Amino acid sequence: MCACVDDCKKVLSCWGPVKANPKQYGEIILQRLFETHPGVQKLFPKFADLSKEQLQSNPDLQAHGEIVVCKLTEYMQKPEDQSLVQELGKSHAEQHKIPRANFQIISEVIVMVAAEKIDGFGTDAQTALKNVLKEFQTAMGACYDKLGFDP
């Protein structure tokens, strides 16, 4: 059971622009992630060897960013439903082999981008988003533990 229902509601009250254009926001998040943490880019086979210029308006990057934003939005709309986290935990552990520390890294980037790009996304909303993402990271970590995945 997610203890962050109120935080999810607070974030979702400002989340309209992101929900309306997940491809755009997802692209911004992934570009910022790769810019601020270049080593993380190597975890994405499709993007590992691409330059910053090649990532601009890259349809694969846009599609992946859209998935990230849509899954996060879905999680916030139903934080008590852990089936989404179970599904993501399994795929990120078994298929993608993503070390759990990377969820903290992308969470920081998501908060940074939201604060910069969403009008009215002030300190209360940022704190709420941090709480939501921390809850998500904890749930993903529990999935990883259950699967015995610890790269």
N, C-alpha and C positions, 0 to 999 in steps of 0.2 A: 504494500500500500504506500503510495507516494505521500509524503508529508508536505508536499509543496503545492497543493491544489490552489491555495490563495495566491501564491507566487505565480503560478501558471496563468491564473485569471488576470493578474496585474500586467503581466507581459503581453498577453493576448489583447488586452485593451489598447495597446499601442502598436500591435503587430500587423495591422491592416496592410500597410505598404509592402511588407515582406510577403505576406500571404498572397497578395494580389500579383506579385512579380517575383516568384521564387527563383526563376532562372537568373534574373539580374542580380539579386542579392546573393544567391549561391555562388555565382561567378566572382563577385567582389570578395566574398569570404575566402574562397579557395585561392584567388590571386594574392590576397593579403597573407594568407597562411604560408604560401610558398615564398613570398617576399620576405616575411619576417622570420621564417624557419625553413631555409632552403633544403635542409636535410630531409624534411618531411616529404618533399616532392618525390623523392626516390621511392617512397612507399606506394606511389601510384604509377603502375607500369605504363599507362598511356601517356603520362605527362613527365616521366622521369628525365628525359633528355631534351625537353622542349625549353626554349628560351622564353623570357618574359614576353617578348614580341609574339612568339608563336602561340602563347597562351591567350593573348588578346582575342576576344570573340571566337575562341575555339569551341566548336559545337560539343565536343566530348566533355570539355571542362564545364560548359554551361549545363549540360545534361546531368553531370555528376553533382554539381553545385545545387541544381534544382532538387535532386533527390535528398541531399543533406538537409536543405531548408524544409522540404515537405515532410520528411520524417520527424524533424524537430517540432514542426507545427503540429503534426499528428500526436506526438508524445504530449505536448502541452494541452491539447484538447481532451486527452483521455489519460492523464498521468497515473490513474489507478490501474490501467490495463497494461500489465507487464509483458503481454505477448509480443508487442513491438520490440521491446528491449531484448527479450529472449531471441527473437529472430535476428536482430542486428548483432547481438553479442555472438551468436553462433557463426554468422557469416564473417564478421570481422576477426574472429579468432581462427576459425578453421579454413576459410577460403582466402581472406586477405592478409592474415597474419599481422594485424596492426597492434603494436605494443600499446598497452593501456595508457601510458604517459601521454600519448598523442591525443587522447580525448580531453585532457586538461589543456593542451596547447590549442586545439581548435576552439575549445570553449572560450578561452581568453580572446581569441580573434573574433569570435561571434559577438561577444559583448562589446569589443572595441568598434566593430563595424556598425552594430546597432546604435551605439551611442553617437557615432559620427553621422549616420545616414538617415536615422528616423527622427523626424521632428517630434519634440516632446518626450523623447526617451531619456528622461532625467535620472537622477541618482536612485530614486526609489525603484524605477523600472530596471535599472542596471543591476541593483542588488537582487531584485526578484529573479532576473535572468541568471545571475550567478548562482543563486540557490537552486533553481531548476536544473541548470547544467551540472551542478555538483551532485544532485540527486541522480541524474542520468548517469554520470560517471560512476557513482557508487553501484548502481544497478548493473551497469556493464561490467564492472569489476567482479561483482558476484557471479555473473554469467561466466566470465573467464575462469574464476575459481572453480565453479561447478564443472567446467569442461577440462580443467587441468591445464589451461593455457597460460603460460607465463614466459614470454620470449625474453 
